[in-house]
Amino acid sequence: MTDRSVATDQSVPAPQNGAALPHADIRTIMMGVVLAMFLGALDQTIVATALPTIGRELGQLQVLSWVVTAYLLTATAVTPLYGKLSDIFGRRMMLLVAISLFLVGSIACALAPSLLALIAARAFQGLGGGALISLGQTIIGDVVPPRERGRYMAYFAAVFAASSVAGPTLGGIISDFLHWSFIFWINLPLGAAAYLMTSRVLKRLPRHDQRHRIDVLGAVLMLTATLALLLALAWGGNRYPWGSAPVIGMFLASLVLWALFGLRLAKAGEPFIPVSVLANPVVRNGTGALFFATGALIGLTVMMPLYFETVLGLEAAGSGFALVPLLGGAVTGATLSGRIMMRYAHYTRMPIAGLALATAITAVFAGVHESLSLTQVEIFAGLIGFGIGTVFPVATTSVQNAVPLRQLGIATGVLNFFRSLGSAVLVPVFSAVFIATAVRGSHLVSVQTAIVEGTRDGVDFSHVFTGVFVAAAITIAIGFVFMTAMKVLPLRSQLDIDEQVGR
């Protein structure tokens, strides 16, 4: 069944009083916001292809994945916090704070003298980067009703297409011909432009300030629980055996801390993550689907450059270009899914089909990748990315559509919290699977030599990655289950508070 009552006027209702907000104002707000979002999106993709080069220069390959994980960890922790703070102090102020922290962290990353210092700087950078995409999505939810949001998907597609293509490519080129630190230096002019532009245009943004209390204890419990889990995953099978006391101890500590976090959510007057939001079935299933879909995509984004360099023999710049089909496919899938969502009542059918396709293609790829050429690998990667990408606009819009306007910032923060948590958890999971497979085949030293010295010496490493692709297929399949279970609600055509609360 289709729904063709798509608005054709050039304005949407302003969220605070029902007055029309001109389309030109919305477009101006969008341009400022997407520039800030571009910073966050670019930094997620540009680092991946530089990791082998960073490892060659700074060493300590056993913790190399933490260059990505540390950023994801802190970005994950602060995402719901920014949602609440933006409800208290306004979206504009918090976005400017986030950009400032992100730029300071970028400078620290560029100047890092060791891998541990780089990891620490990336953690600080995540304190700002965690808000860039989340606040951008919240701001769009403030001014564009769910049914109208598809018409603005071109802006989001431009952001992620540019970052998907420019990120891996720039990361590889900079690593090969300049110095890896320049992948952080380029954030400065982009960040300065984003700061100046958003400072001006967001003054037009309607305000929906609410009085909130910040649950510091809940935030600390969540952060430490996640850190303990990630340490267990990073150490297991690498620094310590999986059954060793340090690894088991970290898993148990994480379990206890998550239990305390759950108790805090139930008892706090205004918990870090509101129980009412988590109890919403659309929010719960939408965030679950996004957790696994994003985790699979970021995990593959981190591992595929290693595959391209150690198995197919590409240089860093070449691996950057080779990563484009995976990320470009995700952008294409997201753009098409967003457009379809505007016109069809059963808008979850597209991401359900997309995740089913991605699961099947990834499973097949895991079984045949050892005999594929680069061109064939790129085709598989593009199809996998396309299938995963169909989830993103549908999950985000569905969650925002299912909550009252007064909970928009919090709900979007929760959504992005679990999206980032999926990456923070699944990147070390994929890394652990990779290391476990390499150790079992007694090829870990050979793989490290190939990364550090850039030579394979005739050794075939392709089987080492099979477990990673199997893990990715399982991860995508779990996301498929969540998306299938998500209830389809009619998309609102207005930003009316009474209409939302009465839902």
N, C-alpha and C positions, 0 to 999 in steps of 0.2 A: 504494500500500500504506500502510495506516495503522498507527500504533503507539499503542494505547490504554492502555498500562500506566503511566498517570500516577499518581504517588503522591498519596495523600489524607491522609497523616498530617500532624500539625502541627509536625513537626520535621525537620531535616536533619542529616546527620552533621557534626560539627565537623571541620575539615580536619586538625587536627594529631594527633588520637589516636583518631578514630572515634567519640567520645562525641557524643551527641545535643545539638545546640544548639537550644534551644526556639524555636518560631516567634515567640513574643513578643519574645525577645531579637533575633532577626533583624529584626523589624519596627521595633524601637527603633533599631537600627543604621541601618536603611534611612532612617528619618526624619531622622536627623542628617546622613547622607551626601547625601540628595537636596536638603537645604537648601543645602549647599555647592555642589552641582552646579547649583542654580538660579542662583547668582551667575554662574557661568561661562556658562550658557546665556543668561541675560538680557542679559549684556554683549555677546554676539555679535549680538543682534537689536535692542537699543535704540539703538545708535549709527547704524544704517543710515539711518533716517528723519530723523536730525538732521544728516546730512552736508550737505545743501543749506544749512541755516541756519548751520552752522559755516563753510561756504565763504563765505557772504555777509558774515559778521562778520570772519573772519580772513584772507580772501583766499587767494591762492596755490592756485588751483583745480587747477593741473597736478599737484600732489602731494596732493590731497585724499584720494584712495583710500588713501594711506599711513596715514591715521588707522585704517583697518581692517588694512592690510597689516603695519604695524609690530607691532601686537598679535599677529597671527597668526605672524609671523616668530619672535619670542622665545618665544611659547607653544609653537611647533613645536620649537624647539631644546631646550627644557628637558624636554619630555615624557618621552623615554626616560631622562633623568637622574633624574627623580623616581621612575621605576619601580625603578631600581637602589637609590636611596637609601631607598626605602620597604622594600626587602628587607633593607637593612642596619640601619636605625634604627626601622623599624616604620611602618605606614600612618598612624597617628594623629599622630605627630610631624611627618611631612612634610606632611600635610594642613593642620595648624595653621600651619606655616611658609608654605605656599602662600597661605592665607587672609590672613595678615599682610602679605605682599608685595603681594597684590592690593589690599588696602585702602590701603596707602601709595601705590601707583600711582594709585588712584582719586582720592585727595586732590590729587596732582600734576596729574592731568588736569583736575580742576575749577578749579585755580588757574592753568592755562596761559595766558600772555599772548599767545601767537602760535601759528600753526599748527605751526611746527617744534617749539616747546616741547610742544605737545599730542602730536605724533607721538612725541617722545622719552619723554614720560610714559606713552603707550600701550605703548611697547616695554617699559618697566619693569613696567607692570601685567601684561603678558603673562608675565613671569617667575613670577608666582603663578597667574595664570589658566590657564596651560597644564596645571596639575596637577589642577584642580578636578574636571573631568569624568573624566579618565583615572584618577585615584586612586579616585574614586567607583566606577567600573566594576571596578577591581581589588579593592576591598573587597567588593563584591557577589560577585565570583568566589571570594573566600576562604571565604564562608559559604554560598553557594547553588550546588548542582550544576547543570550545564547544563540537564538535563531539567526541573528545578524552576523555572528562572529565569523562565519565561513567566508563572507565577502572580504574580510581583512586577512585571510590566510596567506595572501601573496606577500604581506610584510613578513610574517613568520617564515615562510618558505625562503624568502630572500636572505634572512638572517642565517638560517641553518644551511642553506645551499652554499652561501659564501663561506661560512666557517667550515663546512664539510670539505669543500674543494681547497680553499686557501689554507686551512689549518694543517692537514697532513703534508701538503705540498711545501708550504713555507717551512714547516718543521724539518723536513728532509733537506731542503735546499740550504737553509741556514746552518744546519748541522754539518753539511758537506763542505760549504764554501765560506762560511763566516765562523761563528762560534755559537754553541748552543745557548749561551746567555742572551743572545739577541732575541730569542723567542719570548723572553720576558721584557726586554727593553722596548719592544714595539708596542707593549701595552700602554706606555706612557702617553704618546700622542693620541692614541685612540681613547684612552681614559679621560684625558683632558678635554677632548671634544665632547665626549659623552657627558661629562660633568657640566660643562658650560651649556650644552643644549638642553639637558633635562632640567637644570636649574631654572631655565626660562619657561619652557613649555609646560612643565607640571604645575605652574602657578594657576593654570586654567582648570586643573583637575578638581572635580567636586570632592568635598571632604565628608567623611563618614566617621568621625572620631568617636571612639567608645572608651569608657574607663575600664582599664584592665589592670590586674596585678600580675607581675612576672613570677612564675614558679621557678625560682633559682634552684631549689633542691631537686625538682623534677628534671631540670636541664642537666644538672651535674650527674644524676643517676643514669640518665640516658646516655650521656657522653662516655662515662666510665664503663658502662655495660657494653657499648659498641666497641670501645678501645680494647677491652679484654677479649672480646670475640675476635677482633681482627688480629690481635697479637697471637692468639691461639692458632688461627689459620695461617699466619705468616711464619710462625715457628715450626708448625707440624710438618714432619718429613724433611725439614731443611736444617734448621739449627738444632732441633731436638727430634727424637722419634715421636710418632703420633701417640704412643702409649706412655710417654715420659711424664714425670711429675709436673714440670713446668707447663706443658701443653694441657694436660688434664686439669691442672689447677686453674689455668686461665678460662677454660670452658666452664668449670664450676663457678668461678667468680662471676663470669658473665651471666650465667643462669640465675645466680642469687641477686645480682644487681638488676636484671630485668624483672625479677619477681618483686623486688622493692619498688621499682619504677611503676609496675602495675598497681601495687598498693597505693602508691602516691597518687596515681591517676584517679583511683576510686575515692580517696579521702580528701584530697586538696580542694579548697573552696573554688579555685580557678586553676586547674591543672595545666601542666605544660602543653599537653595535647588534650583538648576537651573530650570527655567521654561521649557527649552527645554527638559529636562529629564522627568519632570512631564507630558509634553504634549505627550510623546511617548505612544501610546495606549498599547503596550506590557508591558512597565514599569508600567503604571497605573493599568492595570488589574492584572498583576503579583503581585504587591505590595498589592493590595486590597485583593487578595486571601490569601496571606501570612499573612496579618494583622489579618484576622478573624480566619484562621486556627491555627496560633501560639497562638493567644489570647485564643482560646477555649482549646488548649492543656495545656497551662500554667495555665489557670483558673481551669481546672480539676485537674491538678497536685497539686495545692494549696488546693482545697476543698476536694479531695478524702481522704487524710489522716484523716481529721476531720470526714468524713463519716465512715471510717473503725474503728475509735476509739469510736465514740459515738453511732453508729448504730450496728456495728458488734462486738464491744467490744475488739478490738485488742489493744495490747500495741504499743508503738512507733516503736520498732524494727519490729513487725509484720506488721504494716501499711507500713513500708518501703518495705518489701518483697511484700506486696500486691499491691504496686504501680508499680512493675516491668512489669506486662503485658501491662498496658497502654503505658508506655514509650518504652518498648521493641517492642510492636506492631508498634509504630511510626517509630522506627529504621528499622524494617523489611519492612514496606511499603516504606520508603524512599530508601532503598537499591534496592528493586525490581523495583521501578519506575525509578531510575537512570539507571539501567541496560537496561530496556526496551527503555528508551529514546535514547540510542546509536543506536538502530537497527530499529526503526520505525519512519516513517515520521510524522505520526499523534500522536506525543508523549504526547499530552494533554489528550488523552482518558483515560489513567490510572488514573491520579489525579481526573478527572471528575467523573469516576466511584467510586474512593475511597471516595471522599467527599459525593457522593450520598449515599454510603453504611454507612458512619459514621453518616450522618444526620438521616437516617432511624433507625439505631441501637440505637442512643442516644435517639431519640424520643420514641422508644419502651421501652428502659431502664427506662426512666422517668415515664412511666406508670406502670411498673411491678417490680421495684427494691425493693419495700417494702416486697415482698414475695420471694425474691431470697436468695439462700445460698451463701456463700463466693465463692465457685467454680464457680457458675453461674455468679456472679458479675465479677469475673476475666475474664471469657470468653467474656462478653460484653465489658469490658474495653479493652481487647486485640484487638477486632474488631474495636472499636472506634479509638484506637491509630493507627492501621494499615491504616485505611481510611484517617485519617488526615496526616499521614506521607508521603503519596504518593505525596503531594503537594510540599514539600520542595526542592528536587533537580530540579524539572521541573520549578518552579517559579524562582529560583535563576539563573539557566543556561539560561532560556529564556530571562530574563532581561539583563544579561551580553551579550548575543548573539545579542541583539537588539540595542546596542549603540556602538559608535566608541571607539577605544582603549583609546583615550585621555579622555573619560568620564567614563572609567571603575571604577575608585576609587569612583567617585561621585555617579554613578548609584548604585553601590553595597552599598555605605553608605546610600543612600535614601531607598533602599530595606530593609536594616536592621533597619533603623530608623522606618519605618512603622511596621516592624515585632515587634520591641520592644515596639512601641507605642500601638500596639494591646494588648500586654500583660499588659502594664501599665494601660490601660483604662479598659480592660475586667476583670482583677483580682478584682478591687474594685467593678465592676458591679456585678460579681458573688457573692462577699461578701455582697453587698447591698441587692441582692435578697434573700440571705440566712438569713440575719438579719430581713428583712421585713417579710419573711415567719415565722420566729421564733416568732417575736413580735405579729403577727396576731394570732398565735396559743397560745400565752402566755407561750412560752417555752424557751424564750431567757435565763432567769436565770438558768433554768434546763440544757440547753446546756452548758452554761458557767461553771456550777458546774461540769458537766461531764468532761469537758476539764481540769479544774483546779485540781479537786480532783480525777479524774480517776474513777468515779462511776456513774452508770446510775440510780440506785435505781428503776429498773423496768420500767422506762419511755421509751417509743418508740419514737425515734427522726427521724425515717426514712422519714416521710412526710415532715419534715423541708427541706430536700434536693431536693424534687421534683422540686421546682422552679429553682434550680440551673441547673438541668439536662435539663429542658425545655429551659432555656436560652442558654445552650451549644448547643442544637440541632438547635436553631434559628441562632446562631452565625456561626456554620458550614455550614448551608444552604446558608447564605450570601456569604461565601467563595466559595461555589459551583457556585453561579451566576457569580462571578468575573472570576473564572477559565474557565467557559464555554464561556465567552465573549472574552477571550484572544486569539489573532491571533497567528496562528502557522507559524513561519518563519523557513526556512531550516537552520539547524545548520551548522555553518562554520566549515571547516576542517583545517583552517589556522588562524594564528593571524596576518594577513596582515592588516596594517593600511588603505591602499587605498581601500581594499575590504570592510572594515567596514564603512569608511566614505561615500563610494559610495552607501551604502545600502539605 
